[in-house]
Amino acid sequence: MSPLWVNAVGTAAALCSMTSFTPQILKIWRERDAPSVSLRMWLLTVTGFILWTTYGVLLHSWPVTVSNAVCLVLSGVVLWLKWKFRAA
């Protein structure tokens, strides 16, 4: 397979992963409500992105590092919103 196609697939996958957090972030922010967000799932997701980002750094692979660092930040935003709008 051509490297161009391989890079196109990787880029598309990274863009999908990075933008997938946006609807959840916007929903929580608009509703100021996050009890339906699973804390355990998001903690596991953040941990996974920490590991993927570290893996990218160790491989010196900027596409893996950058895309997973962006996903780490966005999943961290969901966790922050979960904390910010927690039930009093």
C-alpha positions in Angstrom: 0.0 0.0 0.0 1.2 3.5 -0.8 2.6 5.6 2.1 0.3 8.3 0.9 -2.8 6.1 1.7 -1.3 5.0 5.0 -0.8 8.6 6.1 -4.2 9.5 4.9 -5.8 6.7 6.9 -3.7 7.7 10.0 -4.7 11.4 9.6 -8.4 10.6 9.2 -8.2 8.3 12.3 -6.5 11.0 14.4 -9.0 13.7 13.3 -11.9 11.4 14.2 -10.4 10.7 17.6 -9.6 14.3 18.4 -13.0 15.6 17.3 -15.0 12.8 19.1 -14.6 14.6 22.4 -16.2 17.8 21.2 -19.9 16.7 21.5 -19.5 15.5 25.0 -17.6 18.6 26.1 -20.3 20.9 24.6 -23.1 18.9 26.1 -21.7 19.0 29.6 -20.9 22.7 29.2 -24.3 23.7 27.9 -26.3 21.6 30.5 -23.9 22.4 33.4 -24.5 18.8 34.3 -22.2 15.7 34.3 -23.5 13.0 36.5 -24.1 10.7 33.6 -20.4 10.9 32.7 -18.6 7.8 34.0 -15.7 8.9 36.1 -14.0 5.5 35.9 -14.3 5.4 32.2 -12.8 8.9 31.7 -10.0 8.2 34.2 -9.2 5.1 32.2 -9.4 7.1 28.9 -7.0 9.8 30.3 -4.6 7.1 31.5 -4.7 5.5 28.1 -3.9 8.8 26.4 -1.0 9.4 28.8 0.4 6.1 27.9 -0.2 6.6 24.1 1.5 10.0 24.3 4.4 8.5 26.2 4.6 5.7 23.6 4.7 8.3 20.8 7.5 10.2 22.5 9.5 7.1 23.0 9.1 6.2 19.4 9.9 9.7 18.3 6.7 9.6 16.3 5.2 13.1 16.2 1.9 12.0 14.7 1.2 9.5 17.5 2.5 12.0 20.1 0.6 15.0 18.9 -2.8 13.3 18.2 -2.8 11.5 21.5 -1.6 14.6 23.4 -4.6 16.5 21.9 -6.9 13.7 22.9 -5.4 13.7 26.4 -6.1 17.4 26.8 -9.7 17.0 25.5 -10.4 14.0 27.7 -8.9 15.9 30.6 -11.4 18.7 29.9 -14.2 16.2 30.2 -12.8 15.1 33.6 -12.5 18.7 34.7 -16.1 19.4 33.7 -17.2 16.3 35.6 -15.5 17.7 38.7 -16.7 21.3 38.1 -20.4 20.4 37.7 -20.4 17.6 40.3 -23.5 17.3 42.5 -23.2 19.5 45.5 
